[in-house]
Amino acid sequence: RPKKDDKAEGETQAEQSFIDSVVSSVNSFVDSVQQFDLTAWVRGTASKLFSKESEKLEPLLQAFVREDGSLDLDSVNVPPREEVVKMGGELWARLNGVPPGEEAPGRNMTALKEVLSADEVMRALDAEVTRARRRVEEEERRRSAVYEAL
């Protein structure tokens, strides 16, 4: 019969063999990583991708770039100027929070002034602004008088 120590020694040898195998695999992996030239791989991949994209763009560029380098916009189906201006205005309105098809708020200044002057809070604020302007004017007069006195 095997002794307990023999069994324990066999398990220890099996564990050591497994550990040696893992260490060997890791060392092999580390060696392959150290030999791998990442820079060359990135350059090669980038050049392949760039050449593919360049090949796709070349026919498109030839479609509207003339031999002298100027652009042939007629061949590209550029919309007429009026349509571009309209689209630009609509885009600007949407960027300013105006939904498509609605008139921008504040375009009718008379209606806007009527709405603001009817609001009690706005009237109070307007009165405060008027008082502040008067104070500023008075202080500017005082400052001018002090400068003249010097």
C-alpha positions in Angstrom: 0.0 0.0 0.0 1.2 3.5 -0.7 1.9 5.6 2.2 0.2 8.9 2.9 3.4 10.7 2.2 3.8 9.0 -1.1 0.3 10.1 -2.1 0.9 13.6 -1.0 4.2 13.6 -2.9 2.5 12.4 -6.0 -0.1 15.2 -5.8 2.7 17.7 -5.2 4.5 16.5 -8.3 1.3 16.7 -10.4 0.7 20.3 -9.1 4.3 21.2 -9.8 4.0 19.7 -13.3 0.8 21.8 -13.9 2.5 24.9 -12.6 5.5 24.3 -14.8 3.3 23.9 -17.9 1.4 27.1 -17.1 4.7 29.0 -16.6 6.0 27.6 -19.8 2.9 28.7 -21.7 3.0 32.2 -20.2 6.7 32.5 -21.0 6.0 31.5 -24.6 3.2 34.1 -24.8 5.4 36.8 -23.4 8.1 35.9 -25.9 5.7 36.1 -28.8 4.4 39.5 -27.5 7.9 40.8 -27.2 8.7 39.8 -30.8 5.5 41.3 -32.1 6.1 44.7 -33.8 3.0 46.7 -32.9 4.2 49.8 -34.8 4.7 47.9 -38.0 1.3 46.2 -37.6 -0.5 49.6 -37.1 1.3 51.1 -40.1 0.5 48.2 -42.3 -3.2 48.1 -41.2 -3.5 51.9 -41.6 -2.0 51.8 -45.1 -4.4 49.0 -46.1 -7.4 51.0 -44.8 -6.2 54.2 -46.3 -5.6 52.6 -49.7 -9.1 51.1 -49.6 -10.7 54.4 -48.7 -8.6 56.2 -51.3 -9.8 53.8 -53.9 -13.4 54.5 -53.0 -12.9 58.3 -53.0 -11.0 58.5 -56.3 -14.0 58.0 -58.6 -16.1 60.4 -56.6 -13.4 63.1 -56.8 -13.0 62.6 -60.5 -16.7 63.1 -61.0 -16.5 66.8 -60.0 -12.9 67.9 -59.9 -11.8 69.1 -63.3 -8.3 68.5 -64.6 -7.3 72.1 -63.7 -8.3 71.5 -60.1 -11.5 73.6 -60.2 -14.8 72.1 -59.1 -17.6 71.1 -61.5 -20.6 71.7 -59.3 -23.0 71.1 -62.1 -22.1 67.5 -62.3 -22.6 67.0 -58.6 -26.3 68.1 -58.5 -25.8 71.0 -56.1 -29.2 72.5 -55.3 -30.0 76.0 -56.6 -29.0 79.0 -54.5 -32.5 79.7 -53.4 -33.0 76.2 -52.0 -29.7 76.3 -50.2 -30.7 79.7 -48.6 -34.1 78.3 -47.6 -32.5 75.2 -46.0 -30.0 77.3 -44.2 -32.7 79.5 -42.8 -34.7 76.6 -41.7 -31.7 75.0 -40.1 -30.8 78.2 -38.3 -34.4 78.5 -37.0 -34.3 75.0 -35.7 -31.0 75.6 -33.9 -32.7 78.6 -32.2 -35.6 76.4 -31.0 -38.2 77.3 -33.6 -40.1 74.1 -34.8 -40.2 73.7 -38.6 -43.1 75.5 -40.2 -43.6 78.0 -37.3 -42.6 81.7 -37.4 -39.7 82.6 -35.2 -40.8 84.4 -32.0 -39.9 88.0 -31.9 -40.1 88.6 -35.6 -43.1 90.9 -35.1 -41.5 93.5 -32.8 -44.8 95.4 -32.4 -46.6 92.4 -31.1 -43.7 91.5 -28.9 -43.6 95.0 -27.4 -47.4 94.8 -26.7 -47.1 91.5 -24.9 -44.2 92.7 -22.8 -45.8 96.1 -22.0 -49.0 94.4 -20.8 -47.1 92.2 -18.3 -47.0 93.7 -14.8 -43.7 92.2 -14.0 -42.1 93.5 -17.2 -43.5 97.0 -16.4 -42.0 96.9 -12.9 -38.6 95.8 -14.3 -38.8 98.5 -17.0 -39.4 101.1 -14.3 -36.4 99.8 -12.3 -34.2 99.9 -15.4 -35.3 103.5 -16.0 -34.5 104.5 -12.3 -31.1 102.8 -12.6 -30.3 104.7 -15.8 -31.3 108.0 -14.1 -28.9 107.2 -11.2 -26.1 106.4 -13.6 -26.6 109.7 -15.4 -26.7 111.6 -12.1 -23.4 109.9 -10.9 -21.8 110.6 -14.2 -22.7 114.3 -13.8 -21.2 114.3 -10.3 -18.0 112.6 -11.5 -17.7 115.2 -14.3 -18.2 118.0 -11.7 -15.4 116.5 -9.5 -13.0 116.2 -12.5 -13.8 119.9 -13.5 -13.1 121.0 -9.9 -9.7 119.4 -9.9 
